[in-house]
Amino acid sequence: MSSSVALYDALTSAPDDRARARVIAEAFERLEERYPHLPDLATQGHVRESELRLQKEIEQVRAGLRETELRLKKDIEQVRAELKADIEQVRAELKADIEQIRADLQTTELRLLKEIEQVRGEITRTKLDLLKWIVPLMLAQVAAIAALVKLL
């Protein structure tokens, strides 16, 4: 006999309300023993509610990702602009430094050329001074040797 018919028979044959309540409690107990996971089963309503909640959370995450992506793009563009400005500033500073070094180099080159010319002039004067002394000494030496030769 099926359990629902047996329950019906037990309820109709119970002498009072107390006995009927005991029969109902025993029926629930047997039902829980037979299907222990029944209270934990999700209904279609629960599943649909969870699905809607998850879809809402997914949309919130997507919106957050879009906001983050836009913010990151903005930050990247800002960093690029700052880098470009920094690069241009460094280039300008380098150009100024190069021009300063070129000017210093030209000044140094001119100073060195002037000093070289002064040294050349001094060498030329020294040669002339030496020639002024050596030529007369050589002539005097030749005359002294000629005088010695005559004496002999």
Buried (B, 14 or more C-beta within 10 A) or exposed (E): EEEEEEBEEBBEEBEEEEEBEEBBEEBEEEEEEEEEEEEEEEEEEEEEEEEEEEEEEEEEEEEEEEEEEEEEEEEEEEEEEEEEEEEEEEEEEEEEEEEEEEEEEEEEEEEEEEEEEEEEEEEEEEEEEEEEEEEEEEEEEEEEEEEEEEEE
